[in-house]
Amino acid sequence: MPLEFESISHGKIAFGFFNIETDMILLEHYFLFANDFCDYISKIAEPPSREICESSWDIYFIENNFDMGNLMGAIYGIDLRGFIGGVYKLFPFPKHQEDFKQKPEGFKNRVLIENLIQKYAKRINIPFVIHQKDDKIGIGEYLFHKNPFQELIKYIWSGGFPRWKDNIRPDYVLRMKDMIEQSKSPLFDGLILR
């Protein structure tokens, strides 16, 4: 389940997994796969660490709430419109609470989910900018301080609100952790992934 995280630019915003059968995550109206998120984080962990570091992220953007859908309505099976509703048509919420765990093999459904999201979203590049001097990180239109940004990374590491099923993380999450632990970037100072 997406959780609220504090941004500088927009106050509290939603970030996270929204269905246990896919590794796609949302950041408000941005959608990307956790595998891509981890790859982006791994790349910025590599040297050199400059005062301002810029790159771009390839994401899906859903402009309006109707096309995005209603997460709570989709979970309860009462509102299956939009992209999120379409995902829940394919993968309904589990009948038993103990089955509500983020599946580490969710990446296997990527092609199916990409085919679906293309009906609702535009594929765009957004800027990713790190300002080391004042510990600010920009992801597209969203601006974060270092600590809330690190919380986004911790969320993916833990498997979100339901946690990874059987505490098994996908390889791309483990690679991200390794890169962060080797990094000299101040962006990751104090970030502990256990």
N, C-alpha and C positions, 0 to 999 in steps of 0.2 A: 504494500500500500504506500502511496506517496505520503510524505510527511511535510510539515511546514518548516521552512528554513528562512532565516533572517537575511534579507538582502539590504544593501545600502540604498539601492535605486527604487525598489518597489515594495519595501516592507516584507511581510511574510509571503513566501511563494511556495508552491507545491513542487516537490522533486521526488522521483522514485519510480520503482516498479509499479505497474498497475494490474498485472495479471501474472499468476505464478507459472504459466506455461510458456512465457516469452521473456527474453532478456531485454526487451525494449523498456526504456525509461522515459519519463517526461520531466521537463523543466518548464512549468506553466504551459505555454503553447508550443514549446520545442519538443521534438521527439527524436531520440537516437538510441542505438543499441548499446547496452552496457559494455559489450566487447569494444566498440568504437570509443566510448568514454574512457575505458581503461587504457586503450592504445594512446589516446590523446594525452592522458595524464603521464603515461610512461615516457612519451616523447619529451615532455617538458621537464621530466626528471633528469634527462641526459644533459651533460655539460655542453656548451658553456652556460653559465648562469649570468645573465645580463640584468642591468637595472630595469630595463623595459624589454619584455619578451613578447613577441606577437606571432600568432599563427591563425589559421582559420579552421573551423569545424564544419563538417558537412552534416547537416541535420534536416529533419522534416519539420515544416512549420504549418500548423493549423491555425488559421486566422480567427475563426469564430467558434463559439461554444457549441452551436448546433452540429457542425461538422466534427468537432472533437467528441461529443457525446457526454453522457452523464455517468460517472464512475459508480456512484452509489446505486443509481437505478439499474445499471448493468449488473452489478454484484447481486442484487436482489432479483434480477431477471424481469424487471418491470419496465425498463426503458433501454431498449437495445438499438437506439439510433446512433448515428455517427460512427467514427472510427472505433472508439472504445466499446460501444455496443456491438460492433461487428466482431471485435476480438472475443467478447463474452459469448457471442453466438457460437463461435468456434470452440471456445474453451470456457464453459460455465464455471462459476464459483464452486468449489468442492462441497459436497453434501455434508461431510464430516469436518468439524473444526480442526481435528488433528492432522488432516490432509492439507491444511493451509500453510504450505511452506514453499519458498521460492525454489524452483527446480533448476539445478545447475546445468541441465541439458536443454534449457529453454532456447539456447542459441540455435538448436536444430530446427526451430520453427521460423527462422529468419525470413526465408524466401516467401513463405505463406503470409507472414505479417507485412513484409515489404509490398507484396502485391495488393494487400488490403489498404495500407495507408496511402498508397499512391492515388486512390480514389478520392481522398479527402485532403491531402496535404500537398504543399509545394516543397521541393527539395531546394534548399538554399545553403549558402556558406555564410557563417557568422564569424565575426572576429572574436578571438580569444586573446586577451591582453593581461599580462602580469606586470604590475608596478611594484617592484621589490621595495622601493624606498618607503612607500606608505602602506605596504601590505594590502593592496587592493587588486582584485581579480575581476575582469570583465568577461562574461560569457554572453555574446550578443548584446542585447539591451539590458542585461542584468549585471549589477555590480555587487561584489561581495568583499567583506573584509576576510583576512586570511583564515581566522578560526571557523566562521560559518562555511567557507569553502572547503576546509578540511573535513567538516562534518558531512559534506556531500560524498567525499571519498570514503569516509568511514561507513556511511550508509551502504554503498555498493559493496564494500568489504564484508559487511555483516549479512548481506542479503536482504536488506530492508527491514520492514516491520515484521514480516513473518519469519525472517532469517532463512539461511540456506538449508534446504532439506538435508537431514542427516549431517549437518555442519560440513558439507562437501562444497567447496568452491570451484568454479570453473578455472581452467588453466590461465585464462586471460586475467582473472582477478589476482591469482598468485604471481603472475609476471609483473603486474602493476606494483604489488607489494614489494617484490624484489627490487624493482627500479627505484621506488621511493626510498627504500632502506639504503641504497647505494648513493643516492643523490646528495649533492652538496648544496642544492638550492635552498635558500632560506624559506621558500614557500612551504617546505615540508618540515621545518624545525618544529619539534614538539609533537609531530603526528606519529602516533603509535597504533599499529594495526595488530590486534591480537585475536 
